[in-house]
Amino acid sequence: MGFLDKIKGQAKRAVDKHGDTIATGVDKAAETIDKKTGGKHHDNIVKGSSQAKDALDKLDGKNDDIR
């Protein structure tokens, strides 16, 4: 098993165990960034946070962890 495979396995386990917490963190970060930019980039921030959560959700091959 290579280095990247090991890291990917650790990331999968983290998403399995803490998917809801990760989603909450992504949402809080997006909210903070939106406030700091005065809502100027709201649509892009929402799109980016959604894509980040989708990518994390697909990491383990299931569509159940992050909402």
C-alpha positions as CSV (number, residue, x, y, z in Angstrom):
1,M,0.0,0.0,0.0
2,G,1.4,3.3,-1.0
3,F,1.5,6.5,0.9
4,L,-1.5,8.1,-0.9
5,D,-3.6,4.9,-0.5
6,K,-2.9,5.1,3.3
7,I,-3.9,8.7,3.5
8,K,-7.1,8.0,1.4
9,G,-8.0,5.1,3.8
10,Q,-7.6,7.4,6.8
11,A,-9.7,10.1,5.2
12,K,-12.5,7.5,4.4
13,R,-12.5,6.4,8.0
14,A,-12.7,10.0,9.2
15,V,-15.6,10.7,6.9
16,D,-17.4,7.6,8.1
17,K,-17.0,8.4,11.7
18,H,-17.3,12.2,11.7
19,G,-19.3,13.1,8.5
20,D,-21.9,15.2,10.3
21,T,-19.2,17.2,12.2
22,I,-17.3,17.8,9.0
23,A,-20.4,19.0,7.2
24,T,-21.1,21.4,10.1
25,G,-17.5,22.7,9.8
26,V,-17.9,23.3,6.1
27,D,-21.2,25.1,6.7
28,K,-19.7,27.3,9.4
29,A,-16.6,28.1,7.3
30,A,-18.9,29.1,4.4
31,E,-21.0,31.3,6.7
32,T,-18.0,33.0,8.0
33,I,-16.5,33.7,4.6
34,D,-19.9,35.0,3.4
35,K,-20.0,37.4,6.3
36,K,-16.4,38.6,5.8
37,T,-17.1,39.3,2.1
38,G,-20.4,41.0,2.9
39,G,-22.4,38.5,0.8
40,K,-20.6,39.7,-2.3
41,H,-19.8,36.1,-3.4
42,H,-22.7,34.3,-1.7
43,D,-23.6,32.1,-4.7
44,N,-20.0,31.0,-5.3
45,I,-19.6,30.2,-1.6
46,V,-22.7,28.1,-1.4
47,K,-21.7,26.3,-4.6
48,G,-18.2,25.6,-3.3
49,S,-19.3,24.4,0.1
50,S,-21.8,22.1,-1.6
51,Q,-19.1,20.7,-3.9
52,A,-16.8,20.2,-0.9
53,K,-19.4,18.2,1.0
54,D,-20.3,16.1,-2.1
55,A,-16.6,15.3,-2.6
56,L,-16.2,14.2,1.0
57,D,-19.4,12.2,0.8
58,K,-18.2,10.3,-2.3
59,L,-14.9,9.5,-0.7
60,D,-16.2,6.4,0.9
61,G,-18.4,5.3,-2.0
62,K,-21.6,5.9,-0.1
63,N,-24.0,8.8,-0.3
64,D,-24.9,8.9,3.4
65,D,-22.4,10.8,5.5
66,I,-22.7,14.5,4.7
67,R,-25.8,16.4,4.3
